[in-house]
Amino acid sequence: MRALLASFLILISGACYAEDFGAANQGLSGAKMAPEFLPVEQAYQLEVEIIDTQNIRVYWQIAPNYYLYQHRFDFNLENDQGAVDLIADMPTALSRNDEYFGEVQVYYHNADINLQVQQVIERGTLSVTSQGCADAGLCYPPYNQNYDLDFSNGTVTPVMLPNKKAQTVGASTLVTTTQESSTGDGLLYMLLLAFAGGAILNLMPCVFPILSLKVLSFARSTDHDRHLHSWIYTAGVISSFVFVAALLLALQQAGSAIGWGFQLQSPAFVIALAYLFIAMGLSLSGMVEMGSNLMNTGSGLANRGGLSGSFFTGVLAVIVASPCTAPFMGTALGFAVSQPPQIGLLVFAALGAGMAAPLLLFSYSGAARALMPKPGAWMDTLKQLLAFPLYATAIWLLWVAGRQTGVNTMAAALSGALMLALGLWLWQHSWWRKVLALACLAAAVSLGSMRDLDVRSSDAALLSQGKLVWSEPAVAAQRNAGNPVFVDVTADWCITCIANETAVLLTDDMVQAFADYGVVYMVADWTNRNADIAALLKKYDRNGIPLYLMYAADTSEAPLILPQILTEQTVLDALQAVSKKNSDISVVF
């Protein structure tokens, strides 16, 4: 039965890929989705100038959609007698709620800093350290540049450190780190981000019931069983992430406009996933008997083929995690798809290792297991209780399918779910009932494949909510009319998007704030494949959603890119930054 369900899911997903990818890529002219981040010295071009014997100007030209942290600047001046005191005159910066450092001050476009030298010297060496990030998610390690200063004649000479080389661009000389020296620290940093993001995925509502079932299985297991099954589960998680990464990178290299969670843009895959959750829920509720090996519960963990169950539970955890984007995960994914394939696969493997780490730690931690009550009747009660989050997830997935296509598709999918339940019940009886069960499962596949071609139109609904449908011309028209614009790139299958909208964007206070600041709210709905939205993501070096863009009315200004996890203060700061009314309005949350 486990093989039957797995084959059913794989066949449905394979069919939907073959059917939809060709049409989705028309008009893209073979464009690749992989973002290309600038080298650090091109993203932040530094000029150093001696103003007089006691003033030094350090000036960064910052590429669009990149920024520098104010608190990460560090300046040191030394001569033959030792360190020379400096006072840095910092210009006004923009407030930002940062994913890594919290509430910070940052610089976009440029940073012009005056350094006051507290004693008169003839020569010295200036060391300048800075750190910045790209709005698309890549955060660079701290970057150090050194200059010899001759105050007697006002000359500034870059100091060439080991494994650095000079590169002439126009009339100025920049310091460029070689690829070998820049890769190590940056890669390690991204691997750590991926690991952290994977660990946080376990808290997502789709994944948590799966993890709970595995933890439940440890209650009556020996140490050997726990360790073995946790490592098999880990192998299933990591290999699934690597497989998804390989498929994603291969399709992007072939020109497909796809990103993380792309499989959920296919209604057939969404319905197949809903069917899988229904089957799992029926098993946990005790309404159908699939054996303890399917979900690895009970005492027959290792004696009845449970190793394959542990592996496929890891695979399932990755499948159900695809609608979610955890903190730190967006940065790691953006980095992964911008690197050579072997680096990208390594980052995805770190993501899988992070997701598997909590369960692996639990299997070895006696202190964590000591918190569990002794085995007993509570295990069956908890198992039955965990069926209800699975039913709830199936309802949500069927709703997504209805939003993607129409109410007729959702009704057909619900009928297919009924046939699936009947087929699973019949499978437990005599051989001739198994024949009827196969017929019911075939009917479920057929019903789940039906399409309602009258796809819903969201234009009227958005207008009724005071929002507009996104398009590049619509954004340009609003900005030319003097209106700032906020663009919400979202999808019904994106749990992170829904969480941000529910907790922040669609609250009464925030809706009022948008109105008070005169910012037009536009929605780019990527629930179904859309080449224009895919091009927008590529433009801002994003590989998945959510994506939030805050445009000022001035068309010469690049948009602010907000974090993937929003807070009310983050959005309010962005509204203040782009609105001409920010000095006249006070909004209290």
PyMOL commands that set and color helices and strands:
alter all, ss='L'
color gray80, all
select helices_A, chain A and resi 2-24+40-43+179-201+208-220+223-253+262-265+267-284+306-321+329-336+341-364+366-370+377-385+387-404+407-426+431-448+459-464+472-480+495-505+508-517+531-539+568-578
alter helices_A, ss='H'
color red, helices_A
select strands_A, chain A and resi 44-52+55-62+66-69+74-79+82-84+86-89+94-98+102-108+110-117+123-130+132-134+143-150+155-158+164-169+172-177+468-469+485-490+520-525+547-551+560-562
alter strands_A, ss='S'
color yellow, strands_A
deselect
rebuild
show_as cartoon
